[in-house]
């Protein structure tokens, strides 16, 4: 359980289990990733403004699509 507050989440699928989000020579991710609110960054990660959400209840869940 998280304390009440504002949060943003970033996740990625570490396919090769090296502990890093692998990218190509241009910096484009080669592994699937996602952000809270299913936001996508334009030239980098999603912004706090777009990805943040409030936890203000004891029961809260969030679904993030990774692509």
N, C-alpha and C positions, 0 to 999 in steps of 0.2 A: 504494500500500500504506500502510495506517495502522499506526502503532506499536501494540503491545499496550496495552490499556487499556479504559476504559469510555466509551461514546459514546451520544448520542441524536441523531436526525436529524429535521429538519422540512423539508418540501418543499411547494411550491405550483406550480400551472400558471398562469403569468403570461400569460393569454390576450391581453391588450392590450399586452403588452411595456412597461409603464410602470415596472417594477422594484419594484412594491408588490403586496401582497395586498389587493385591493379588497374593501371591505365595504359593507353597506347602512347606513342611518341607525341601526340598532340594534347595529352592530358585527359582524353575522353575515357571514362571508365570502361573496362572490359568485363567487369562483374556487375551483377544486378544490384541496384540500390534503390532506396526510397526515403521519403521524409514524411513526417506527420502532416495531416491534412492532404496527403497525396500530392503535395506540391512538387514542382520540378524547377530547379534553378536554370537560368538561361546560360550563363557561362561560368558555372560553379554551383555550389550548393544552394538550396532554397534559402531565402532570407528568413530571419527570425519573425519578421512581420507576417510572412505568409505561412510559416510552419507552426507557429506557437498555438497553444490551446490552454484552456483553464481546467484545472482539476478542482472542483468545488463540491464534491459528493463522495461518500464512502465507496460507492460502486461506480467505477469508471473503466471503460475499455476503449481501445482505439485499434483500428485496422489500418495497416499500411501496405500498399501494393508496391512490390519491388519489381523493377523492370530493368 
